């Protein structure tokens, strides 16, 4: 039997993450260990591409990922950024097993922990704690995307940028203007103007 200390060293980021929900005990960690794979990702490497079925929930240990859609004109629309201690996935494709319309791409070299659907379903069935934790995680993601949708249609570009800074307080220094502007639905030039206006307030 694997010792809890050994398990903790391999799953430390996830063990710490689940403390925000229902913390894992040694039995939970031992159940999780063989169902998590670690992956090192290079900058600009994809963990999901349009047309592929999303196979994993990916927990970001280190790095920054963008989830985006490319329209018919080839224009990229950033939907979400995912950084440390958060999950990157296309929930719709993952659960429906239909091809994704999204890309998930590393913007920095990173490390992720991935769980495949059969393994996640095993955890749901065999541990109510995992079932509850992932239900709350998915609910939080739904609220996050719902708020983003409301901002897109009902909030000024200035207020969208302020909301971006509140949601991703460290990303303004990690991301180029083009990526942030794509997320906000504005041009990089207009983003520069917004920043100048904020400084002059």
N, C-alpha and C positions, 0 to 999 in steps of 0.2 A: 504494500500500500504506500502510495506517495505521501510524504510528510507534508503537513500544512505549510511549513516554512518553505519547502521546495515549490509548492503550488503558488504560494504568495509571491515568490520571486518572479514567477512566470506571468502571473495574472495581476500583479500589483496595481496597474492602472485601472483595470476593471473592478477589482475588489474595492478600491478607493471610490470609484465612480458610483457603485451600487450603494455606498453608504448614504448617498443623497436620497435613496428610496428605502428598500428593505435590505439591510446589510447581509452579506453572505456569511454563513458559518462554514466550518471545514467540510461538511458533507456537500454543500452547494458548490464550493470551489473545486472539490474533487470531481463532481459531476460535470462541471464546466470545462475543466482542463483539456480533455481529449477532443472537445468540440470547438475549440478556438485555434485558429491558425494565425501565425504572425507573418506579416509581409512587409518588406522594405520596398518603398516606392520612390522612384526617381522623379525629379522635377519634370513636369509636362507628360508624365505617364498617366494613362487612363486606368481607372479601376472599373469603369463602365463606359460603353459607347452606344450610341443610338443604334437600334436594331438588335442589340443583344438582350437577353433576359437577365435581369438583375438577380444574381445568385447569392448575394451576401448582405448581411448587415455589417458595416465596417466601422469600427470604433477607432477614432483618431488618437493615437498616443502622442505623436509629434507631427507637425506639419500643418499645411493649409490646403484645402481642396475647394474647388468650385463646382457647383452643379448648374448646368446650363442647357439651353435649347438653342439650336441653330435653325433659323427660319428659311423659307424658300429662297430668299435672296442671299443666303449665306451669312446673315448677320447673327452674331452671338448675343443671347440674352441671358445674363446671369440671374439665376433664381435664388441661389443660396450659397453662402460660404460656410464651410465646416472646419473648425480648428480643434485644438486639443480638448479632450474630455467630452466629445460630442460624436454623434453618429451620422454617417453618410450612406444613403441608400436611396433607391427609387422604390418607395413603399408599394406603389401600384403595380409595378412590374414584378417585384419580389413576390407579392402575394397572389397575383393573377397568373404569373408565369407567362405573361405576354411580353413581346419585344418592347424595350424602353424607347422613349422619344428623347431621352436625356443623355448627356455626357457627365461623367464625374472625373475630373482631372486634377492631378496634383500641381499646385502652384509653387510648392517648395518640396525638397526631399522630405520624405516622411516615413513614419512607421504606423501601421494599422494592425488591429486585431479583428479577424473576420469570423463570422458565424454563418454557416450555410443553413438553408431553410429546413432540411430534415433534422438537423441538430437543434435548431431553435424550437421546432415543434416538439422534439423529445423533451427539451427543458420545460416547455409549457405544460406537458402532460405529467411530467415526473416531479415538478417542483412548482407549487402554487406561487412561491416567492418570485420566480423568474417570470411567470405569467403576469403577475401583478406589476412587476417592475417594467416590463416591456410595454404593457398596456399604458402605463403612465407616460413612458418615453414617447410612444406614438401619439398619445393625446397632446403632449406638449408640442410635438412637431406640427400637429394639425393646427393648434392655436397660433403657433409662430407663422405658419404659412397663411392662415386666415388673416392675421394682422397685416402681413405683407401685402396681401391682396387689397385690403381696405386702404392701405397707404398708397398703393399704386393709383387707385381711382379717386380717392377723396382727400389727399394731402398734397400740399405744395412740394416742389422739389427741395426747397430749403428744409422743410420739416421732415421730408424723407431722409435727407442727409443727416439731420440731427438724430433721427431714430436709428439710422445706421450706426452712428457713433456710439449710441447708447447700447445697442445690441452687440456690436463688435468693437469695443473700446480700443483694442490694440491693433486692429487691422488697417487703420488709415495709414500707418507707417509701414505695413508689410506688403500692401497691395499697390500696384500702379494705378494712376488716375483712370486709365482706360477701363480697368476691371470694375472699379467702384462706380464709374459713370454708367457702365452697362447694367449693373445691378439697380441703379436708381432710374434708369430709363432716360438718361440725358446725355449730352455730349461732354467730352472731357473739358472743353472750353467753358461750358456753362458751370461745370463742377468747380473749376478754378475761380470763376466769378463768385460762386456761393461761398467758397472758402474765404475769399477776400472780404466779402460782406460780413461774414461772421467775425473776422478779426477786427473789423472797423466798428463793430457794435459797442 
